[in-house]
Amino acid sequence: MENAEKKDIRETLILTNRIFHILLGKILERFSDEHQLNLEELRETQLFGFGNFDENRPSLKTDLETLSKGYINGKYLYNKNREVAGGKPFIKISRDYKYIIFNYLEYKDVYEFLKQKFIKKKERKEQLALLKQENSIEDYYYVCYYYGEDKKLNKGQGIIYKQWKSIEMKYYYEDATGKVGIYSFFGNIVRSEDFLCFDTKYYDGSKKYEGAKFFFYVGKLAMHEREFLIGTFTGYDKYGRPMAGKMILKKFPSREAMEEEVSSKTYNPIIAYELNKKRIIVESAVTKDLLQFSPSSPYASILDKIAKPYDLQFHYKEETFSIPLEIEKYHLNIKSKDSSIIIKKDRMDLISNGQILTLDFNISGVFAIQKVSIYIKTLELLNNGTQATGSFLAVDFNNAIFSGEVTFKKSFSL
């Protein structure tokens, strides 16, 4: 029995119909003795504490809340009693109740309860066999890496239970004083084709709320064979703002190894590189004016006006390198019009109150430049007829860094 007790770390407890029947009987017996009440004279709603029960009169709900110093759903034990009466062979007790109902009888847990003389040998044997079977199912331990609040990388714990049926997640945040806050989520795991979805909830005081949602790619392999899971998450940050980001889960051999990694201040540089800045935050401010969406909103119309085809020319010393491209309207993608050249990792932005347009992209193909950052005055690009000039900083195919002048020629033939 001692070995079984050490493994009792699961989020739920499953009892045989008979053991739960005895357990509830002992709970009702104690309640009756403590309050000197005849249970037959109490309505079930008052006894268990739900519906239109009188909060000023004794109820199991009130007694359990006093013991746990937290919220108790009065209808929970009533529903479990109905399951027993209906002949359900096994009764599942959730993590929120699996200790408190035994503590009410002054037992530490189910194992101490099973040692009592009023439990028959056969009943005890059947229950222990069920507990052993449940605890023989392997758990899986993951560290969750992500780019979190305050523009820093964070780690959390992810424990997979019941052969990938449910998950418990904990995230740790350290404030400026060194105090650590813990955010806990519990949820179910659903597999859809090649993806996993973690649908989590969290408790705040006496209420349960929707937590974060996680999606990970697993492919066709068995889920436990993946040493890493890469995916996305969405939810609310600790400041109450909607957010989303990229997350990497790394598998660890034990709970101890997982906890040691989470407590460490170091990060694998590969994981850090993959996650850095991979986060989207939606500010909570609500505005009726489109121009107040963000500081860049008043200048966004400039991007719409410069979305055209161009012949881009890079001038360096005595040489000129040309590439035909197009800035897509609305989508603002930078596309090469030369089939032998591909533009990747493209990004556009307006800086200096919309006065300067910046373009950053990589170039794949036979071209002198491999990566480039371009700066050009937006008014010149808008008002200077068919051509405007700016500056660039680039890396060539020999990894040399160089800079020069760039010319945007509006193309009418593309």
C-alpha positions in Angstrom: 0.0 0.0 0.0 2.9 2.4 0.7 4.0 2.1 -2.9 0.6 3.0 -4.1 0.4 6.0 -1.8 3.6 7.4 -3.3 2.0 7.3 -6.7 -1.1 9.1 -5.7 -0.4 12.3 -7.6 -3.2 12.1 -10.2 -5.6 14.8 -10.7 -8.7 12.6 -10.2 -9.6 9.7 -7.9 -11.7 6.7 -9.0 -13.6 4.8 -6.3 -15.6 1.6 -6.6 -19.4 2.0 -6.2 -19.2 0.2 -2.9 -16.4 2.2 -1.4 -18.0 5.5 -2.3 -21.3 4.3 -0.8 -19.5 3.5 2.5 -17.6 6.9 2.3 -20.8 8.9 1.8 -22.5 7.0 4.5 -19.8 7.9 7.0 -19.9 11.5 5.9 -23.7 11.7 6.5 -23.3 9.9 9.8 -20.8 12.4 11.0 -22.9 15.3 9.8 -26.0 14.0 11.6 -24.1 13.5 14.9 -22.4 16.9 14.7 -25.6 18.8 14.2 -27.9 16.5 16.1 -30.2 16.1 13.1 -32.4 13.4 11.7 -31.4 13.3 8.1 -34.8 11.9 7.0 -36.3 15.2 8.1 -34.0 17.2 5.8 -34.7 17.9 2.1 -31.8 16.8 -0.1 -31.3 20.4 -1.2 -30.7 21.5 2.4 -28.6 18.4 3.3 -26.2 18.8 0.4 -26.5 22.6 0.1 -27.8 23.6 -3.4 -30.8 25.1 -5.0 -33.1 27.1 -2.5 -31.4 25.8 0.6 -31.3 27.9 3.8 -27.7 29.1 4.3 -28.4 29.8 8.0 -29.2 26.1 8.6 -26.6 23.2 8.6 -25.6 21.8 5.3 -22.7 19.7 4.0 -21.8 22.5 1.7 -21.2 24.9 4.6 -19.3 22.3 6.7 -17.0 21.5 3.8 -16.4 25.1 2.9 -15.5 25.8 6.5 -13.0 23.0 6.4 -11.5 23.8 3.0 -11.7 27.6 3.4 -12.8 27.7 -0.3 -15.9 27.2 -2.5 -17.7 23.9 -2.5 -20.4 23.0 -5.1 -23.2 21.7 -2.9 -24.7 19.6 -5.7 -21.4 17.7 -6.4 -21.9 15.0 -3.7 -25.6 14.9 -4.4 -24.8 14.0 -8.1 -22.3 11.4 -7.0 -24.9 9.9 -4.7 -27.2 9.7 -7.7 -24.5 7.9 -9.7 -24.2 5.3 -7.0 -27.9 4.8 -6.7 -28.0 4.4 -10.5 -25.6 1.5 -10.3 -22.6 3.2 -11.9 -19.7 0.8 -11.1 -17.0 3.5 -10.7 -17.3 7.0 -9.3 -14.8 9.6 -10.3 -13.8 12.3 -7.7 -12.3 15.4 -9.1 -9.0 16.9 -7.8 -11.0 19.6 -5.9 -12.8 17.1 -3.7 -10.6 14.0 -3.5 -9.0 15.1 -0.3 -11.6 17.3 1.4 -14.2 14.5 1.7 -11.7 12.3 3.5 -10.4 15.2 5.6 -14.0 15.8 6.8 -13.8 12.3 8.3 -10.3 13.2 9.7 -8.6 10.8 7.3 -5.5 12.0 5.3 -6.6 10.3 2.0 -8.2 7.3 0.5 -5.5 4.9 1.7 -6.0 5.8 5.3 -9.7 5.4 4.9 -9.2 1.9 3.4 -7.3 0.8 6.5 -10.4 1.2 8.7 -12.0 -1.9 10.2 -15.5 -1.2 8.7 -14.0 -1.8 5.2 -14.3 -5.5 4.4 -11.2 -7.3 3.0 -12.8 -7.9 -0.4 -13.9 -4.3 -0.7 -10.5 -3.1 0.2 -8.8 -5.4 -2.2 -11.0 -4.3 -5.2 -10.4 -0.7 -4.5 -6.6 -1.0 -4.1 -6.5 -3.0 -7.4 -8.4 -0.1 -9.1 -6.0 2.4 -7.6 -3.0 0.4 -8.7 -4.4 0.1 -12.2 -5.0 3.9 -12.4 -1.6 4.8 -11.1 0.2 2.4 -13.5 -0.7 4.7 -16.4 2.4 6.7 -17.2 2.5 10.5 -16.9 4.6 12.7 -19.1 6.5 15.8 -18.1 7.2 18.8 -20.3 8.7 22.2 -19.8 6.8 24.9 -21.6 9.0 27.6 -23.2 7.5 30.9 -24.5 8.2 34.6 -24.8 6.1 36.1 -22.1 5.1 39.3 -20.4 7.6 42.1 -19.8 9.5 41.0 -23.0 11.3 38.1 -21.4 11.4 34.3 -22.0 9.5 32.2 -19.5 9.2 28.6 -18.5 6.3 26.6 -17.2 5.4 23.0 -16.2 3.1 20.7 -18.3 2.1 17.4 -16.9 0.2 15.0 -19.2 -2.2 12.6 -17.4 -4.2 9.5 -18.3 -2.5 8.6 -21.6 -2.9 12.1 -23.0 -6.5 12.7 -21.8 -5.8 15.7 -19.5 -3.2 18.2 -18.6 -2.1 20.3 -15.7 0.0 23.4 -16.4 1.8 25.8 -14.1 3.5 29.1 -15.0 5.8 31.0 -12.7 6.4 34.8 -12.7 8.9 36.6 -10.6 8.3 40.3 -9.8 10.8 43.0 -9.2 11.0 42.0 -5.5 11.8 38.4 -6.3 8.4 37.2 -5.2 7.1 34.3 -7.4 3.5 34.1 -8.5 2.0 30.8 -9.8 -0.7 30.6 -12.5 -2.3 27.1 -12.7 -4.4 25.7 -15.5 -6.2 22.4 -15.9 -7.8 21.0 -19.0 -8.6 18.3 -21.5 -6.5 17.2 -24.5 -8.2 16.6 -27.8 -6.4 15.2 -30.9 -7.7 16.3 -34.3 -5.9 14.7 -37.2 -2.2 15.7 -36.8 -2.8 18.3 -34.0 -3.3 18.4 -30.3 -5.6 21.0 -28.6 -5.2 21.8 -24.9 -8.5 23.4 -23.7 -7.7 24.7 -20.2 -9.6 26.3 -17.3 -8.4 28.1 -14.2 -9.9 28.9 -10.7 -10.0 32.4 -9.2 -11.4 32.1 -5.7 -14.6 30.1 -6.0 -15.2 30.5 -9.7 -13.9 28.6 -12.7 -12.9 30.6 -15.8 -11.8 29.8 -19.4 -8.1 29.6 -19.5 -5.6 29.6 -22.4 -5.9 27.4 -25.5 -2.9 25.6 -27.0 -2.4 23.9 -30.4 0.6 21.6 -31.2 1.6 19.6 -34.2 2.3 15.9 -33.5 1.9 14.3 -37.0 1.3 10.6 -37.3 3.7 9.5 -34.5 2.4 8.4 -31.1 2.2 11.5 -29.0 4.6 10.4 -26.3 7.3 9.7 -28.9 7.7 13.4 -29.6 10.6 14.9 -27.6 9.5 18.3 -28.6 6.1 19.8 -29.4 5.9 23.1 -31.3 2.7 25.2 -31.5 0.8 28.3 -30.5 -1.1 29.5 -27.5 -3.7 32.2 -27.0 -5.3 33.6 -23.9 -4.9 36.6 -21.5 -1.6 37.8 -20.0 -1.1 38.7 -16.3 -2.2 42.2 -17.1 -5.5 41.1 -18.5 -4.6 41.7 -22.2 -5.6 39.3 -25.0 -2.4 37.7 -26.4 -1.0 34.9 -28.6 2.4 33.5 -29.2 4.6 30.6 -30.1 5.4 27.8 -27.6 7.9 24.9 -27.5 7.3 21.9 -25.2 10.4 19.8 -24.3 9.9 16.4 -22.7 11.7 15.5 -19.5 12.2 12.0 -17.9 10.7 12.8 -14.5 8.9 15.4 -12.4 12.1 16.2 -10.6 14.0 16.9 -13.9 11.1 19.1 -15.1 11.0 21.1 -11.9 14.8 21.6 -11.9 14.7 23.0 -15.4 11.8 25.3 -14.7 13.7 26.7 -11.7 16.8 27.3 -13.7 17.4 30.9 -15.0 19.2 29.6 -18.2 17.7 28.9 -21.6 18.9 26.8 -24.5 20.1 29.3 -27.1 18.3 27.5 -29.9 15.0 27.6 -28.1 15.6 31.3 -27.1 16.3 32.2 -30.8 13.1 30.4 -32.0 10.8 32.1 -29.4 12.3 35.6 -29.0 9.7 38.3 -29.8 7.2 35.6 -31.1 4.2 37.2 -29.3 1.2 39.3 -30.2 -0.5 41.5 -27.7 -3.9 43.1 -28.2 -4.2 46.3 -26.1 -7.3 46.5 -24.0 -8.1 50.1 -25.0 -11.3 50.4 -27.0 -11.6 53.2 -29.6 -14.3 54.3 -32.0 -11.8 56.1 -34.2 -9.7 54.1 -36.7 -6.9 56.6 -36.4 -6.5 55.7 -32.8 -5.9 52.0 -33.2 -2.2 52.5 -32.7 0.5 55.3 -33.0 1.0 54.2 -36.6 -2.6 54.4 -37.7 -2.7 58.0 -38.8 0.1 57.2 -41.4 -1.2 53.8 -42.6 -2.8 55.3 -45.7 0.8 56.0 -46.9 1.4 52.3 -47.3 -1.7 51.9 -49.4 -0.5 54.7 -51.7 3.0 53.2 -52.3 1.7 49.7 -53.1 2.9 49.5 -56.7 5.3 47.7 -58.9 8.9 49.0 -58.9 12.3 48.5 -60.5 14.6 48.5 -57.5 18.2 49.5 -58.2 21.0 49.2 -55.7 24.0 51.4 -56.4 27.4 50.5 -54.9 30.6 52.1 -56.1 30.5 51.7 -59.9 28.0 48.8 -59.9 24.2 48.7 -60.1 22.1 45.6 -59.1 18.5 45.6 -60.2 15.5 43.6 -59.1 11.9 44.0 -60.3 9.4 43.8 -57.4 5.9 44.7 -56.3 4.5 45.9 -53.0 1.1 44.2 -52.8 -1.9 46.4 -52.1 -3.6 45.8 -48.7 -1.4 42.7 -48.0 1.8 44.7 -48.2 3.9 41.7 -49.2 7.1 42.4 -51.1 7.1 40.1 -54.1 9.8 39.5 -56.7 8.7 39.8 -60.3 11.7 37.8 -61.4 10.9 34.1 -61.3 14.5 33.2 -60.5 14.5 35.3 -57.3 12.5 34.7 -54.1 12.0 37.3 -51.4 11.7 36.0 -47.9 11.1 37.4 -44.4 9.8 40.6 -45.8 8.7 43.4 -43.5 7.6 47.0 -44.0 7.2 49.8 -41.4 6.8 53.5 -41.1 9.0 55.4 -38.6 9.5 59.0 -37.6 5.8 59.9 -37.7 5.4 58.3 -41.1 8.3 60.3 -42.7 10.5 57.3 -43.3 9.6 54.0 -45.0 11.7 50.9 -44.0 11.8 47.7 -45.9 13.6 44.6 -44.7 13.9 41.3 -46.6 16.1 38.4 -47.6 16.8 37.4 -51.2 17.1 33.8 -52.4 18.5 33.1 -55.8 21.4 34.3 -58.0 21.7 37.9 -56.9 24.5 40.0 -55.4 22.5 40.8 -52.2 21.3 38.2 -49.7 19.8 40.5 -47.1 18.9 44.1 -47.2 17.4 47.0 -45.1 16.2 50.0 -47.0 15.3 53.5 -45.8 13.5 56.0 -48.0 11.6 59.2 -47.4 7.9 58.5 -48.0 7.1 62.0 -49.4 9.8 61.6 -52.0 8.4 58.2 -53.0 4.8 59.6 -53.2 5.5 63.0 -54.8 8.6 62.6 -56.9 7.1 61.5 -60.2 8.5 58.2 -61.4 11.6 57.8 -59.2 12.8 58.3 -55.6 16.1 57.6 -53.9 17.1 56.3 -50.5 19.8 54.4 -48.7 20.4 50.7 -48.1 22.5 48.5 -45.8 23.0 45.0 -47.2 24.9 41.6 -46.9 26.3 40.1 -50.1 26.8 36.5 -51.1 30.3 36.6 -49.5 28.8 37.7 -46.2 30.4 41.2 -46.6 28.4 44.1 -45.2 28.1 47.1 -47.5 25.9 50.2 -48.0 24.9 52.5 -50.8 22.1 54.4 -52.5 18.9 52.7 -53.7 16.6 53.9 -56.4 12.9 53.2 -56.7 11.6 53.5 -60.2 7.9 53.1 -60.7 7.3 50.4 -63.2 4.5 50.5 -65.7 5.4 47.4 -67.6 5.0 44.8 -64.9 
